[in-house]
């Protein structure tokens, strides 16, 4: 099967019920052609070939295409893409996104989440079929730039990396004596990243005259910027700064064309507008008797912090890297938005009074940008709480980020799944102020389990008790995986121990039960290497089969992530049923557990 068919056939077929009648008809023709034809080349080349074979265009306006892509997906960064669309159109018109042959300059898309704007423009130009557009964030097209899809650069985890890629390429072209410029599309929020300051300073000191920074200036990151982008800052490092109406593609094209011809580096500031950061489908009328909509567990953090402050009377200093909405901080506790500055968020905790509870709220994977400052904080700051939001959605993420945080000195990591467990983590910080407490705050909507570890947040609690007899099999889970296993285990009744701590302290009675099992399974929606299961095996010498995430995180919605990593209810149910299946008289040894765990996870 061709790479293109493998990528889009399943997600496009699943999207058919969400398409209009005309869209569905075109997608069915495209899928039939894809099945019948020869499309074995690279992805973009195959897409062009398919678009030529089924040339009908449903829409001639890329802004309309962009909206339909997000309506079909039900999520994404629609407003970010819309604000940058005129700049994208200008790049196409100047030949910076070539169909064949070299472009007049190299194009780096630093604002990596505007990949859909390029897809939309390619579609109206006859360069892409419609079927891939219907798979955005659903296991098909990624919402972030990737070389396989016609971009010069690939982005993974962090904003700011695109500017680093652009400066790297500009430096390499200059040292080789090649007279080519590098155009980097960036955003004013992105320019708050520490790496961008380092890059522009280096570009200035290395006398690079081949870098054009095109900035979508909409005065917003996820939240509004505290102050507008400093044009003087850009001028001090890039020399020339031009400012245009960024909503007019012809104006952008004219100014960018002039800067490409000029003998110097420059910044083109494009004034735009941006609505709400995350796309939300139009709400349908809900029945009057319906239950209130669930919110993401991470979104309950503000309520938990407010309750802790009221209960203890303690002073809070809350810093967030543009993620107050994600953690539900607004209206709950005062906070300081540092913008997209993860290192600064930690740095601001270093000299505060010891008794102040310092809360740093951002994304788990972002901390890998600032591990040195985090290490400084964990070894020198008392009463430090790190809220590590964990969303493996459209941006993807580093599967081992939680484990890396757990390896820092003086640090304990927890993944609570009930309000009581969250409160217990905060109370534990109060009792152990010299230990940094990391709360992995899961961005998922779920009903809390019937029992939790609130009474002993470092221990475990049986969600499905083993009874009086020694069980032959059991499953032990970390955090959110406990919710997933509880659902899969509802009809099976396998003894299930839930832990909120990444590195739990289990009592002797519990260890005796686990150690007496012929089959023992650990499950974590987390990187397996250096994670929960491996820690249990090492610390307690339990012959456990470890089931966790063993590959990098894709750019797709939560439900598809679960299946990708063997964490759907059906997959986990199959894994649990396998615990009760072994030959008569066979004994499971520690070595058997190691081999079987690796085998089972690899084939989940």
Secondary structure, 3 states (H helix, E strand, C coil): CCHHHHHHHHHHHHHHHHCCHHHHHHHHHHHHHHHHCCCCCCHHHHHHHHHHHCCCCCCCCHHHHHHHHHHHHCCCCHHHHHHHHHHHHHHHHCCCCCCCCCCCCEEEECCHHHHHHHHHHHHHCCCCCCHHHHHCCCCCCCCCCCHHHCCCCCCCCCCCHHHHHHHHHHHHHHHCCCCCCEEEEEECCHHHCHHHHHHHHHHHHCCCCCEEEEEEECCECCCECCCCCCHHHHHHHHCEEEEEECCCHHHHHHHHHHHHHCCCCEEEEEECCCCCCCCCCCCCCCCCCCCCCCCCHHHHHHHHHHHHHHHHCCCEEEEECCCCCCCCCCCCCCCEECCCCHHHHHHCCCCCCCCCEEEEEEECHHHHHHHHHHHHHHHHCCCEEEEEEECCCCCCECCCHHHHHHCCCCEEEECCCCHHHHHHHHHHHHHCCCCEEEEEEECCCCCCCCCCCCCCCCCEEEEECCCCCCCCEEEEEECHHHHHHHHHCCCCCCEEEEECECCCCCCHHHHHHHHCCCEEEEEEEEECCCCHHHHHHHHHCCCCEEEEECCCECCCCHHHHHHHCCCCHHHHHHHHHHHHCCCCCCCCCHHHHHHHHHHHHHCC
